[in-house]
């Protein structure tokens, strides 16, 4: 259940509506996250010119939801994954302002903005900026890190 909620948390902006911070970005990889065989969201990774992802570069992860999810589910799932993959972070209150209920077809985009900042867009509209020490690696690591819930999902998303 925790992986379902985390997987559900991010949804994103369409490739044709990437924010200016991702100018020159191209699709690198894509994968579908499933929980107990049920598709929860489709994920896409955008990198500069579609190159291999590097943590020091700007990149974006877009999630297109296949299920309706509440803000509570998104926040709880994200917090569980952050706690599972490292020391607890005091970001719950900010996540509650960043996330809102999503419906099937909604898109959340998370864009790395240096090591301590991630910007979020929902259906092509800016939503918020999450600032916290090392939040980029911690948050994006949920999908792209070595300790993600699914190594095969991460490999596909990274285009490997």
ZIKA-V548226 format. One record per pair of residues at least 4 apart in sequence whose ideal C-beta (glycine too) atoms are under 7 Angstrom apart, sorted by the first residue. I is the first residue (numbers start at 1). J is the second residue. Records with the same first field share a line. If there is no record, write none. Layout:
BEGIN
I=J + J
END
This chain:
BEGIN
1=5
2=6 + 77 + 80
3=7 + 35 + 149
4=8 + 35 + 40 + 77
5=9 + 73 + 76 + 77 + 80
6=77 + 78 + 80 + 81 + 142
7=33 + 35 + 40 + 41
8=40 + 41 + 65 + 67 + 69 + 73 + 74 + 77
9=74 + 77 + 78 + 99
10=61 + 63 + 108 + 110
11=41 + 63 + 64 + 65 + 102 + 106 + 107 + 108 + 122
12=61 + 62 + 63 + 64 + 107 + 108 + 109 + 110 + 121
13=17 + 18 + 19 + 62 + 107 + 109 + 121 + 124
14=107 + 124
15=27
17=124
18=22 + 25 + 46 + 60
19=111 + 121
21=58 + 111 + 113 + 119
22=46 + 58 + 60 + 111
24=48 + 49
25=46 + 47 + 48 + 60
26=46 + 49 + 50
27=44 + 46 + 50
28=45 + 46 + 47 + 50 + 53 + 158 + 159
29=45 + 156 + 157 + 158 + 159
30=42 + 43 + 44 + 156 + 157
31=43 + 153 + 156 + 157
32=39 + 42
33=40 + 41 + 43 + 153
34=38 + 39 + 40
35=40
39=66
40=66 + 67
41=63 + 64 + 65 + 66
42=64 + 66
43=61 + 62 + 63 + 143 + 157
44=62
45=53 + 59 + 61 + 157 + 158 + 159
46=59 + 60 + 62
47=51 + 53 + 57 + 59
48=57 + 58
53=59 + 144 + 158
55=137
58=111 + 112
59=112
60=109 + 110 + 111
61=110 + 140 + 143
62=107 + 109
63=107 + 108
64=105 + 107
65=69 + 102 + 104 + 105 + 106
66=104
67=104
68=102 + 103 + 104
69=73 + 74 + 101 + 102
70=101
71=75 + 96 + 99 + 100 + 101
72=76
73=77
74=78 + 99
75=79 + 92 + 95 + 96 + 99
76=80
77=81
78=82 + 95
79=83 + 92
80=84
81=85 + 142
82=86 + 89 + 138
83=88
85=141 + 142 + 145 + 147
86=138
89=132 + 138
91=95 + 130 + 132
92=96
94=98 + 130
95=99
97=128
98=120 + 127 + 128 + 130
100=122
102=106 + 108
106=122 + 123
107=123
108=120 + 122
109=120 + 121
110=118 + 120 + 139 + 140
111=118 + 119
112=118 + 136 + 140
113=117 + 118 + 119
114=136
115=134 + 136 + 137
116=131 + 132 + 133 + 134 + 135 + 136
117=129 + 130 + 131 + 135 + 136
118=130 + 135 + 136 + 139 + 140
119=129
120=127 + 128 + 130
121=125 + 126 + 127
122=127
130=135 + 139
131=135
134=138
135=139
136=140
137=141
140=144
141=145 + 147
142=148
143=148 + 154 + 157
144=148 + 154 + 157 + 158
148=153 + 154
150=154
151=155
152=156
153=157
154=158
155=160
END
